Amino acid sequence: MTASPFEIIFAVPMECKACVDSIAQALSPLDGITKFDINLDRNLVVTEGTLPPSAIARAIQETGRDAIIRGTGKPDTAGVCILESFDPKDIKQPVKGLARIVQVSSEDSIIDLTVNGLPRGTYYPSIRATGNLSRGALSTGSLFYKLDPINVDEPANQLTTINSIGAVTISNNKDGEFFSGQSFLHAKLNVPELIGRSIILSKLENEISPDSLCGVIARSAGAWENDKQICSCSGKTVWQERTDARSRGVAV
């Protein structure tokens, strides 16, 4: 896949030029970023390139600062899907993953997938025909698209591998029970035809397992479409919202 460069906007708390220099040093070596701009006054970092959003966010976070994705790509070229477990044992913490979708050409999209707190094993991601979650993944309809990988991400203390049919293999974790990892997947689809459908992660290669994770794909803000600092509904700042999101396992 030859991806066209796209913009990503991050809100990043910065206090002085040293913050700017630190972030610049973190972003400069990254392959896939063609240019970036760091605005100290507005607490914004803008990147352009083909690197998935979570990889850039992680590089910024490694400087000791947070990075909240505020928009990606052009209008109507970004989507998001919160993956939840419908297993009764997960009722207190149902959110297990987040998928960010960025359209990088007319018929190509990156799916930037994060999973949290899953048992080790192999999971098969796919896009289903509908967004009906009345019975969890079992009601999401027929297969719409089987995902294939575009990258393999292996942080130093975490190991996530993806095979050629798009299986996410969770094979290492620090406590022996659960794992969080990152995967970059590719779909030869555009974002408008994905909105309202669903993504699932199944433990079965060609079937939906009853304990599959699932979520509905919704439109996400494009670059420069979301400049809010305080939510008009809750009155919380973006950083307070970030804390809430992390407690639910959906922050990337």
C-alpha positions in Angstrom: 0.0 0.0 0.0 1.2 3.5 -0.9 -0.3 5.8 1.6 -0.8 9.5 1.0 0.5 11.8 3.8 -2.2 13.0 6.3 -2.3 15.5 9.1 -2.7 14.6 12.8 -3.4 17.2 15.5 -2.4 16.4 19.1 -3.1 18.5 22.2 0.1 18.4 24.3 0.7 20.3 27.5 3.8 22.4 27.2 5.3 25.1 29.4 8.5 26.4 27.7 10.9 26.0 24.8 12.5 23.1 26.5 9.3 21.2 26.1 9.2 22.1 22.4 12.8 21.0 21.9 12.2 17.7 23.7 9.2 16.8 21.5 11.1 17.8 18.4 13.9 15.5 19.3 11.4 12.7 19.8 9.7 13.2 16.4 12.6 14.0 14.2 14.0 10.4 13.9 10.6 8.8 13.2 10.3 7.3 9.7 6.9 8.1 8.2 6.7 11.7 9.4 7.5 14.2 6.6 7.1 17.4 8.7 5.8 18.6 12.0 4.9 21.9 13.7 4.9 22.5 17.5 2.9 25.4 18.7 3.8 26.3 22.3 1.1 29.0 22.7 -1.8 26.7 21.7 -0.4 23.5 23.2 -0.7 21.8 19.8 1.6 19.4 17.8 0.7 19.0 14.2 2.3 16.2 12.1 2.1 15.2 8.5 3.1 11.8 7.1 2.0 8.2 7.0 2.8 7.0 10.5 -0.3 5.8 12.5 -1.5 8.2 15.2 -0.7 5.9 18.2 2.9 5.6 17.2 3.4 9.3 17.2 1.4 9.7 20.4 3.6 7.2 22.1 6.8 9.0 21.0 5.4 12.2 22.5 4.4 10.5 25.7 7.8 9.0 26.1 9.1 12.6 26.7 7.0 12.7 29.8 4.1 14.7 28.3 0.6 13.5 27.4 -0.7 13.6 23.8 -4.4 13.6 23.0 -5.4 13.1 19.3 -7.7 15.9 18.3 -8.2 15.1 14.7 -6.8 13.1 11.8 -6.9 13.4 8.0 -9.4 15.4 6.0 -13.1 15.7 6.8 -15.0 12.4 6.5 -11.7 10.4 6.4 -11.4 9.4 10.0 -13.4 7.0 12.2 -13.2 5.5 15.7 -14.5 2.3 17.3 -14.5 1.4 21.0 -14.2 -2.4 21.4 -16.2 -3.8 24.3 -16.6 -7.2 25.9 -20.2 -8.5 26.4 -19.0 -11.2 28.7 -20.8 -10.9 32.1 -17.5 -11.3 33.9 -16.3 -8.0 32.3 -19.3 -6.0 33.4 -17.2 -3.7 35.6 -14.6 -3.1 32.9 -16.2 -3.9 29.5 -13.9 -1.7 27.3 -11.0 -3.7 26.0 -9.8 -1.8 23.0 -9.9 1.2 20.7 -9.6 1.3 16.9 -8.8 4.6 15.1 -9.3 4.6 11.4 -7.6 7.0 9.0 -8.2 7.0 5.2 -4.9 7.5 3.5 -6.0 7.3 -0.1 -9.3 7.0 -2.0 -9.5 3.3 -1.3 -7.1 2.6 1.5 -7.4 3.0 5.3 -5.2 2.4 8.3 -6.8 0.8 11.3 -4.7 1.7 14.4 -5.8 -0.9 17.0 -5.1 -0.8 20.7 -6.1 -3.7 23.0 -6.1 -3.7 26.8 -6.4 -6.4 29.4 -6.9 -9.4 27.1 -5.8 -13.0 27.9 -2.9 -14.2 25.8 -3.9 -15.9 22.6 -4.7 -15.3 18.9 -7.5 -12.9 17.9 -9.0 -12.4 14.4 -10.2 -8.9 13.5 -12.9 -8.3 10.9 -15.4 -5.7 9.9 -19.0 -6.9 10.0 -21.9 -5.8 7.9 -24.0 -4.0 10.6 -23.5 -2.2 13.9 -26.2 -4.2 15.7 -24.7 -5.0 19.2 -28.0 -6.2 20.8 -26.3 -9.7 21.3 -22.8 -8.5 21.2 -20.7 -9.7 18.3 -23.3 -12.4 17.5 -25.7 -9.8 16.1 -23.2 -7.9 13.9 -24.2 -9.7 10.7 -22.2 -11.2 8.0 -18.5 -10.7 7.2 -17.9 -7.4 5.4 -14.1 -7.3 5.3 -11.4 -9.5 6.7 -8.5 -7.4 7.9 -4.9 -7.8 6.8 -1.9 -6.4 8.7 0.2 -3.5 7.5 2.8 -3.4 10.3 4.0 -5.3 13.4 4.6 -3.3 16.5 6.9 -4.8 19.2 7.6 -2.5 22.1 10.5 -3.5 24.3 8.4 -5.0 27.1 5.4 -6.0 25.1 5.1 -8.4 22.1 2.2 -8.3 19.7 2.5 -10.1 16.4 0.1 -10.2 13.4 0.0 -13.0 10.9 -0.8 -12.7 7.2 -4.6 -13.1 7.6 -4.8 -10.3 10.2 -4.7 -12.3 13.4 -3.5 -10.4 16.5 -1.4 -12.8 18.6 -1.0 -11.7 22.2 1.9 -13.7 23.5 3.6 -11.8 26.3 2.8 -9.8 29.4 4.3 -8.8 32.7 1.8 -10.4 35.1 1.2 -13.7 33.2 -2.5 -13.1 32.8 -3.4 -10.1 30.7 -1.8 -8.0 28.0 -2.1 -4.6 26.3 -0.7 -4.2 22.7 -0.8 -2.2 19.5 -1.4 -3.4 15.9 -1.6 -1.5 12.6 -4.0 -3.1 10.1 -4.9 -2.2 6.5 -8.3 -2.1 4.8 -8.9 -1.4 1.1 -11.9 0.6 2.0 -12.8 4.3 2.5 -14.1 5.6 5.8 -17.7 6.7 4.7 -18.5 3.0 3.7 -17.4 1.9 7.2 -19.5 4.2 9.4 -22.3 2.4 11.2 -20.7 -1.0 10.6 -18.8 -2.8 13.4 -15.3 -4.3 14.2 -15.0 -7.5 16.1 -12.0 -9.4 17.5 -12.8 -13.1 17.6 -10.8 -16.0 19.0 -12.0 -18.1 16.1 -10.5 -17.6 12.6 -13.7 -17.9 10.5 -16.4 -17.7 13.1 -17.6 -15.3 15.8 -16.8 -16.5 19.3 -19.4 -15.7 21.9 -16.8 -13.7 23.9 -15.7 -11.6 20.9 -14.9 -8.0 21.4 -17.0 -5.7 19.3 -17.9 -2.0 18.7 -19.6 0.3 16.2 -17.6 2.4 13.8 -18.4 6.1 14.2 -17.1 9.2 12.4 -14.2 10.9 14.1 -13.0 14.5 13.8 -10.7 15.4 10.9 -7.7 17.6 11.3 -8.7 21.1 12.6 -12.3 20.0 13.2 -12.0 19.7 17.0 -10.3 22.6 18.8 -12.3 22.5 22.0 -10.4 22.7 25.3 -13.5 22.4 27.6 -16.4 20.1 26.9 -19.7 22.0 26.8 -21.6 18.9 28.1 -19.5 18.0 31.1 -17.6 21.2 31.7 -14.4 19.2 32.0 -11.1 20.1 30.3 -9.6 17.8 27.7 -7.1 16.6 30.3 -9.9 15.7 32.8 -11.7 13.9 30.0 -8.5 12.1 29.3 -8.4 10.8 32.9 -11.9 9.6 32.6 -11.1 7.8 29.4 -8.1 6.1 30.9 -10.2 4.8 33.7 -12.4 3.1 31.1 -9.5 1.8 29.1 -10.2 3.8 25.9 -7.3 6.4 25.9 -4.6 6.1 23.3 
